[in-house]
Structure formats: C-alpha cells, structure tokens
Amino acid sequence: MLLVEDVVPDQIIARKLIEKSGHRVDVAANGYEAVQAVKSRPDAYDLVFMDIRMPEMDGLTATREIRKLEAGTRHQPIVALTANAFDEDVKQCMEAGIDDFAARPIYKEKIDKILQGYVSLAG
C-alpha cells in the first residue's frame, strides 16, 4: 500500500490501521512524492490511499499524473481519504480519476472494507 498524507499524526494513525489489516505501507508526504513512488515502482502498490488537500502537489493533481503514467499499463487503484465529503468534492475526485472515496475520520472497519474491495487477503 501507498499512503499519501501530509499530516504526520494522520500518517501514523492510517498506517497503523492498514498494518493491522496485514499490509505493508509506504508513506508519501505529498502528491509529488506519491507520483515519484508510483513511477519508480509501477507494480509495487495494490492500492494508494490519497489525501486530497496537501502542499506542493494536491491529491487530485497527483492522481491525474498517476493516470498519465498508466498509459497502456495496469490500472493503479486510488482511494481518496479526505475530510471533505460534499457532493462537489466527490465529483472532483472521480473526475480526477480516483476510484473510490472515504471520508474522515477513518476507522479500522472503514479501512478493512476498502481493502476487501481492492486487495486480496494475502495483501
């Protein structure tokens, strides 16, 4: 898994929740780092958890860049993690190419449900 999150306490919480579900997690602190991680290891991540509002490069821009990298290759599942759960926010996420949307706060049950939808239990 790749967790893209700029707030350190949120990184720690989300990482622990994902790891408790039996998955290894790499962390990127912004969208630029996320694009570089996916670019350098295109088959490494079963799923990307993408914060939307970040400095340097936001999650929507990062998702668009990741989608450009996919041309003719495997589709990288991306799930938005954000506090903004308004219809317009969800619409912007989907237009950017995000596959799914999870509003904060994030709990283990929510993480498990997302993982079940995208990743095998062997993860």
Beta strands, then each sheet from edge to edge (+ up, - down):
strand 1: 2-4
strand 2: 26-28
strand 3: 48-51
strand 4: 78-82
strand 5: 100-103
sheet 1: 2+ 1+ 3+ 4+ 5+
end
